[in-house]
Structure formats: C-alpha cells, structure tokens
Amino acid sequence: SRTRRFREQLGLPADAPIVMSGHQAQFWHPGILAKMLTGHAMARRAGAAFAWLVIDHDQSRPFQTRLPAIDERGRLRDLAWALDGEHAVHTSTPLDARATTPHPPALPRGWSLDERVRASADALVRALANHAHAASAGAQVTRAMLDLLHGEDGVLRDVPPPFVVYATDLARTDLFAEIVEHARRQPQSMHAIYNDAAARFPRAELRALRIDPDEGHELPLWKRAHGHGVSPLFESELADLPPEAMLPRALLTTGMLRLAGCELFIHGLGGREYEPANDAWLSRWLPEDWMRGAQHEKRPALAPFVTASADLTLDLPGDSVSPEDAARARWRAHRARHHPIEVGDADGQRRRDTLVSRIAAAARASHERRALYNELHGLLESHWRAHRDALRALDERADEASRAAAGADLRRDRTWPFCVHPPGSLAALRSEIDARF
C-alpha cells in the first residue's frame, strides 16, 4: 500500500502504529521537549512506535544557543553562544548541506555561570563532539539532543530514542513523486485550494501563494540547488525539475506525514494554528481514490493531530523588580538632585521652591530672572555637595533596580534550552505529562 511503501522508504516500522512529532534542528526549549515527552508517553500507552521529524532544509543557526549568565558588572544577562564559532555570521546553506562543528569553542570570557548551567554547557559540548562525523549540521545537533535526553543522566534514559525522519528524505519517496505528478496535472487548483485554505485560518499567518506574470502560479513546494538554500517553485518549473530537486513546504510536509506516515501527529503552539489548513486543502486537492484508499485501510485520510507544550522557567538569582519599580527608582534618583526634600533637607526644599516661584514671576530675559536662576543653580550645587553620599546611594539603588528589572524578563523566560534546567524540573514535567495518559 501507499502507506507501507512510504514508511519503509523513510525507515519507519510498517507494521506498527506510529506517533510522530518534530521540530527544527536546534537546542530545544521545554515547550519543544514537551512534544517529545508526550510522544513517548502516548506511544507507550498505545503500543505504538514514536518518530521525530527534523526540519533540516531551513536556514537557521542550529549551533546558536542561549545561557543565563552574570556579566562583569554583576547583571543577569542573556548570553548568546555560537558553538560553531560563527558568532554573527549567517549562512543561507540549508542544514542538511552544512558542515558539522568538530570542535565547539569554549564559553566567552568575562561571564560567570551557575555551576549547574556550566555543567550543562560542558555536557552539550561533549554531546556535539561525539557526533562530529554526522552527515550534516542538522544531524549532529539532533543526535546530540537525543543523547542528552536518552543518556544515563537524561530524563528519557529508560526509553529508546525515537525513529528519526529528516524532512529532506520526503523528497526521495514515491509518495512525494506522486504528489509532484498530481501538481503537474493540476497546478492551478493546487494553488487556488491552498490559498483558500490559508485564508480560512488567519491566525496561522500563512502567506498566500503568488501568481507571477512570467512563471505562473506559485506552488507549496520548494526548489533547491544542493548547498544553496531553497526558493519558491512556480508551475513553469514543474516540467524541468525532477522531484528530487524539490521539497515540500511546511504545510505539505506535515500533510504527507499525516497522510501516510503516522496515526497521530503532535504539534506545538504554532502548528496548532496552521495545521487545520491541511485538512481544508489536502482533502479537497488530493485524488479521491487516495481518500478512499485510506478509509479502506481503516484510518482517516489524514491522521489526527494534537497539541503539546509547556512553560518551564529557571530559578535564577536576583530580586523580582518590575519595570515600573525600576523606573520609579530612577525617577527618584533624578528628582533628588533637584528636590532636597528627597534626602530629608526640608529647609533646602523651601529655599528651592521660593526661588522657583520668584523665577516664574520675573520678566522673561530680565536681569532679575537671570540672577535668580544663577542663585538656584548655586543652591543646587551646594545641595549636591552636602548630600553627595545620599544622592550616590539613590543612584546605586536605581542601578540595582534596573539590573533586577532586566533580569526579571529572563527569570520569566520559557525558552532557555532544556539542558540547563535542573534534572528534577524535567523529571517533574515528564511525570506531569505521563499522568495525563
């Protein structure tokens, strides 16, 4: 059957139900980890296999990660760490054609890390180094992440890793060749039905396919040249390109897997918004006998999908100060330089207020107004000298409040890589998810 052939070509079991999820090749945060944990839990409960889809044809930076760190001024900061030494360099080479990083660099100097975070960073470096000979950057990062999860200290150490499917593998399947052939016969309906479905789900923010005066209708496919990224494919190019030179775009990728690759697909929060568009367009565009064939196999034409995610934050040092509190502390430090009452000098405040009132009453550009203005500045300079320590203390409190407020966002951040979270937090997340089943 079409389903069996597709799964065999992807290296998936053909005689067992499959639960599937996936993500880009990067250092996942706990929201993505929740999909992995949910997939394993559901597969165990259902006696199914679990598979993980790796989007390996995008142009992201797989070796870029973030760590919570303290800078040389004692501030909690977001440390961007490029484990391939790229730093600010961006490349358009897709992940499946990008080289691995054999020697991940050390952490930048001038930053201090919590002992647990540093140990996690060291473990990440070792995991990457263990897969320096992987076929691509995407494969190296994916295998490193699975090692951290399923190794002896990992939260999934008691279960085998999932089957791994790379998105670029889909282009080498018979199913994709059949879809391309159907597109060659009906490019305009493919374009129109896709756009109609995308418009029905505006929250997904799916871009409408274009019509080019010379190239014709844009299709939900990529064309690619090895090592040179991907670009939109138009109907005029269908006749000259073999399926291996194309790739399904995001919607068609999960659509193919729901059509023949799994019995359940687990999305995150983003996929929850766009995946309904697949049901709206593939069921109308694919040949009717494909739909009937799925029903003959006693499964829906498109496997159902569910959503899994999680918010997990780190217990980071520092006080929780709101931006409003920080702004108030800064305002008071500034005000105290012009209002002696802020440091307890009531007499100085009365003299200051009297001068301000006299300046306001004096004629503009008059000698009297200028003399009063100079007297006011002399008063304030005396105030600054007399209360230097108190004013400095207010400035320091304002600086501290600003640092604390900047750190508050980081303490609320849910996107730190999962590997820097304490093992107990990850175990609790897994237990909570397991309990749902």
C-alpha positions in Angstrom: 0.0 0.0 0.0 1.0 3.6 -0.3 1.3 3.9 3.5 3.6 0.9 3.8 5.8 1.9 1.0 6.1 5.5 2.3 7.1 4.3 5.8 9.6 1.7 4.5 11.3 4.4 2.4 11.6 6.6 5.5 13.0 3.8 7.6 9.8 3.7 9.8 8.2 0.5 11.0 5.5 -0.6 8.6 3.6 -3.0 10.8 3.0 -0.8 13.9 1.0 2.3 14.6 3.2 5.5 14.7 3.0 8.6 16.9 5.0 11.4 15.4 6.2 14.9 16.3 9.2 17.0 15.4 10.9 20.4 15.2 13.8 22.2 13.6 17.4 21.0 14.4 18.3 23.2 17.4 18.7 23.2 21.1 15.1 22.7 22.2 13.4 24.6 25.0 11.0 22.8 27.3 8.0 23.7 25.2 9.5 21.6 22.4 10.7 18.9 24.9 7.0 18.6 25.9 6.2 17.3 22.4 9.0 14.7 22.8 7.8 13.6 26.2 4.2 13.5 25.1 5.1 11.4 22.0 6.9 8.8 24.2 4.1 8.7 26.7 1.4 8.3 24.0 3.4 5.6 22.2 3.9 3.6 25.3 0.3 3.8 26.2 -0.9 2.8 22.7 1.8 0.2 21.9 3.0 2.4 19.1 6.4 3.5 17.7 7.5 7.1 18.2 9.1 9.1 15.4 10.7 12.5 15.4 10.7 14.8 12.3 13.7 17.0 11.8 13.2 20.0 9.6 16.7 20.0 8.0 16.3 22.2 4.9 15.8 25.5 6.7 18.5 28.2 7.0 18.5 28.6 10.8 21.6 28.6 13.0 21.5 25.2 14.7 24.6 25.8 16.8 23.4 29.1 18.3 22.1 28.8 21.9 21.4 30.9 24.9 22.6 30.6 28.5 21.7 32.7 31.6 24.9 34.3 32.8 26.2 37.1 35.0 28.3 39.7 33.2 31.3 41.6 34.6 29.0 44.2 36.2 27.0 41.6 38.1 24.0 41.7 35.9 21.9 38.7 34.9 22.1 38.6 31.1 21.2 36.5 28.1 24.5 35.0 26.8 24.3 34.1 23.1 26.7 31.3 22.5 27.7 30.1 19.0 29.0 26.6 19.3 30.4 26.6 15.8 32.3 29.8 16.2 30.0 31.6 13.7 29.0 34.4 16.1 27.3 37.0 14.0 27.8 35.2 10.7 24.7 33.9 8.9 24.7 31.5 6.1 22.0 30.6 3.6 23.2 27.0 3.3 20.5 24.6 4.4 21.2 22.4 7.4 21.4 19.1 5.5 24.3 20.6 3.4 26.0 22.4 6.3 29.2 21.0 7.9 29.3 19.8 11.4 31.3 21.5 14.1 34.1 19.2 15.2 35.5 21.4 18.0 32.9 23.5 19.8 34.5 26.6 21.3 34.8 27.5 24.9 32.4 29.9 26.6 33.2 33.6 26.1 35.4 35.2 28.8 34.1 37.8 31.2 30.9 35.9 32.1 30.2 33.8 35.2 27.7 30.9 35.1 25.8 29.0 37.7 27.6 25.7 38.4 24.7 23.7 37.1 24.5 25.8 33.9 28.2 25.4 33.3 27.9 21.6 33.7 25.1 21.6 31.2 27.1 23.7 28.8 30.0 21.2 29.1 27.7 18.3 28.5 26.3 20.0 25.4 29.8 20.4 24.0 30.6 16.7 24.7 27.4 15.6 23.0 28.2 17.6 19.9 31.8 16.4 19.8 30.5 12.8 20.0 28.7 13.4 16.7 31.3 15.4 14.9 31.2 12.9 12.0 27.5 13.1 11.4 26.2 13.6 7.9 25.2 17.2 8.4 24.9 20.0 11.0 21.2 19.2 11.4 22.0 15.5 12.1 24.8 16.5 14.6 22.5 18.7 16.6 19.6 16.3 16.6 21.8 13.4 17.7 23.4 15.5 20.5 20.0 16.5 21.8 18.8 12.8 21.8 22.0 11.8 23.6 21.3 14.4 26.4 17.7 13.1 26.7 18.3 9.3 26.5 21.8 9.1 28.1 22.4 7.8 31.6 21.5 11.2 33.1 18.7 12.1 30.7 15.1 12.5 31.6 14.2 9.7 29.0 17.1 7.4 29.9 14.7 4.4 30.4 13.2 4.5 26.9 14.9 4.1 23.5 15.3 7.1 21.2 12.6 7.7 18.6 12.9 6.9 15.0 14.3 10.0 13.2 13.0 11.3 9.9 14.6 14.2 8.1 12.3 16.4 6.1 14.7 16.2 3.1 14.1 12.5 3.0 10.5 13.1 2.0 11.6 14.2 -1.5 13.0 10.8 -2.2 9.8 8.9 -1.6 7.3 7.6 -4.1 4.5 9.5 -2.3 6.2 12.8 -3.0 6.8 11.9 -6.6 3.1 11.1 -6.9 2.2 14.5 -5.4 4.5 16.3 -7.8 2.9 14.5 -10.7 -0.5 15.4 -9.5 0.7 19.0 -9.2 1.9 18.9 -12.8 -1.6 17.9 -13.9 -3.4 20.5 -11.7 -1.1 23.3 -10.7 -3.8 26.0 -10.7 -6.2 24.1 -8.5 -3.3 23.3 -6.1 -2.6 27.0 -5.9 -6.2 28.1 -5.5 -7.3 25.5 -3.0 -4.2 26.1 -0.9 -4.8 29.8 -0.8 -8.4 29.4 0.0 -7.5 27.1 3.0 -4.8 29.6 4.2 -7.3 32.4 4.1 -9.6 30.5 6.4 -7.1 30.4 9.2 -5.7 33.9 9.5 -4.2 33.3 12.9 -1.8 30.9 11.3 -0.4 33.8 9.2 0.2 31.6 6.2 1.4 33.6 3.3 -0.8 33.4 0.2 0.9 31.9 -2.9 1.6 34.4 -5.6 1.0 34.5 -9.3 4.0 35.7 -11.4 3.4 37.1 -14.8 6.2 35.0 -16.3 6.4 32.0 -14.0 2.7 31.4 -13.4 1.3 30.1 -10.2 3.5 29.6 -7.1 3.1 26.2 -5.5 3.5 25.0 -1.9 6.9 23.4 -2.9 10.5 24.5 -2.7 13.1 24.1 -5.4 16.6 23.7 -4.3 20.2 23.5 -5.5 22.4 21.5 -3.2 24.1 23.8 -0.8 22.4 26.9 -2.0 19.2 27.0 0.0 15.6 26.9 -1.2 13.3 29.2 -3.1 9.6 29.2 -4.1 8.7 26.9 -7.0 6.4 28.0 -9.8 4.3 26.0 -12.2 6.5 26.9 -15.2 9.4 25.0 -13.5 7.5 21.7 -12.9 8.3 20.2 -16.2 12.0 20.6 -16.0 12.7 19.6 -12.4 12.7 16.1 -11.0 11.1 15.5 -7.6 14.5 15.1 -6.0 15.2 18.8 -6.8 12.1 19.9 -4.9 10.9 19.8 -1.3 7.5 20.0 0.3 7.0 23.3 2.2 5.9 23.2 5.9 2.2 22.6 5.4 2.7 19.8 2.8 5.5 18.2 5.0 3.2 17.6 7.9 0.3 16.8 5.5 2.3 14.0 3.9 3.2 12.6 7.3 -0.4 12.7 8.4 -1.5 11.2 5.1 0.8 8.1 5.2 3.4 8.4 7.9 1.7 8.2 11.3 -1.5 7.6 13.2 -1.2 10.7 15.3 0.9 13.9 14.9 1.8 16.1 17.9 2.2 19.8 17.2 3.3 22.7 19.3 1.5 26.0 19.7 2.5 27.3 16.3 1.4 24.1 14.5 -1.9 24.1 16.3 -2.7 27.3 14.3 -1.6 26.2 10.9 -2.3 22.5 10.7 -6.1 22.8 10.3 -5.3 24.3 6.9 -4.0 20.9 5.8 -7.4 19.4 6.5 -9.0 22.2 4.5 -6.9 21.9 1.4 -5.4 18.4 1.0 -8.8 16.7 1.4 -10.1 18.8 -1.5 -7.0 18.7 -3.7 -5.7 15.1 -3.4 -7.2 12.5 -5.7 -10.4 10.9 -4.3 -9.1 7.4 -4.6 -6.3 8.3 -2.1 -9.0 9.3 0.4 -10.9 6.1 -0.3 -7.7 4.1 0.0 -7.1 5.4 3.5 -10.6 4.6 4.5 -10.1 1.0 3.1 -7.1 0.8 5.5 -9.5 1.7 8.3 -7.8 5.0 9.1 -8.8 8.6 8.4 -7.4 10.2 5.2 -5.3 12.5 7.4 -4.2 11.3 10.8 -5.5 13.5 13.7 -3.2 15.9 15.4 -3.0 17.2 19.0 -1.1 19.9 20.7 1.6 19.7 23.5 3.6 22.4 25.0 4.9 23.5 28.4 6.0 26.6 30.3 9.1 25.9 32.4 11.2 28.7 33.8 14.6 28.7 35.6 15.2 29.7 39.2 17.7 32.4 38.5 19.4 34.7 41.1 18.2 38.2 41.8 15.2 40.1 43.1 12.0 40.4 41.1 11.6 44.1 40.3 9.1 45.3 37.9 10.0 47.7 35.1 7.7 50.2 36.8 9.6 49.9 40.1 12.9 50.3 38.3 11.6 53.4 36.5 10.3 54.8 39.8 13.7 54.3 41.5 15.4 56.0 38.5 12.9 58.9 38.7 13.5 59.4 42.4 17.3 59.4 42.0 17.0 62.1 39.3 14.4 64.1 41.3 16.6 64.1 44.4 19.2 66.1 42.6 16.7 68.9 42.1 14.5 68.4 45.2 16.4 68.4 48.5 13.3 67.0 50.4 14.1 63.6 48.8 17.1 63.4 51.1 15.4 64.9 54.1 16.5 68.5 53.6 13.2 70.4 54.3 14.9 73.8 54.6 16.8 73.4 51.3 13.5 72.4 49.7 11.7 75.6 50.9 14.6 77.8 49.6 14.5 76.0 46.3 10.6 76.3 45.9 10.8 80.1 46.8 13.4 80.7 44.1 11.4 78.7 41.5 8.3 80.8 42.3 10.3 84.1 42.0 11.8 83.0 38.7 8.4 82.2 37.3 7.1 85.6 38.3 10.1 87.6 36.9 10.0 89.0 33.4 11.5 86.8 30.8 15.0 87.7 29.6 15.3 90.2 32.6 18.5 90.6 34.7 16.4 89.7 37.8 15.3 86.4 36.2 18.9 85.5 35.3 20.2 86.4 38.8 17.6 84.2 40.4 18.3 81.4 38.0 22.1 81.6 38.9 21.1 81.6 42.6 19.0 78.5 42.2 21.9 76.7 40.5 24.2 77.8 43.3 21.7 76.4 45.8 21.5 73.0 44.0 25.3 72.7 43.7 25.5 73.2 47.4 22.8 70.6 47.9 24.8 68.1 45.7 28.0 68.7 47.8 26.2 68.5 51.1 24.3 65.3 50.3 26.8 63.6 48.0 26.6 60.2 49.8 22.8 60.2 49.9 22.5 61.0 46.2 25.1 58.4 45.3 23.1 55.8 47.3 19.9 56.7 45.4 21.8 56.3 42.1 23.1 52.9 43.1 19.6 51.8 44.2 18.3 52.9 40.8 21.1 51.0 39.0 20.4 47.9 41.1 16.7 48.2 40.3 17.4 48.5 36.6 19.6 45.4 36.7 16.9 43.5 38.6 14.2 44.5 36.3 16.2 43.5 33.2 16.7 40.1 34.9 13.0 39.7 35.7 12.2 39.0 32.0 15.0 36.4 31.9 13.5 34.8 35.0 10.2 34.6 33.3 11.7 33.3 30.0 10.4 29.9 28.9 12.8 29.4 26.0 16.1 28.5 27.7 17.4 25.2 26.3 16.0 22.3 28.2 19.5 21.0 29.2 20.1 23.9 31.6 17.1 23.1 33.6 17.6 21.0 36.8 17.0 17.3 36.3 14.3 17.4 38.9 12.3 20.0 36.9 12.5 17.9 33.8 11.5 14.8 35.7 8.5 16.6 37.2 7.5 17.8 33.7 7.7 14.2 32.4 5.7 12.9 35.4 3.0 15.5 34.8 2.7 14.6 31.1 2.8 10.8 31.8 0.0 11.3 34.3 -2.2 12.6 31.5 -2.1 9.1 30.0 
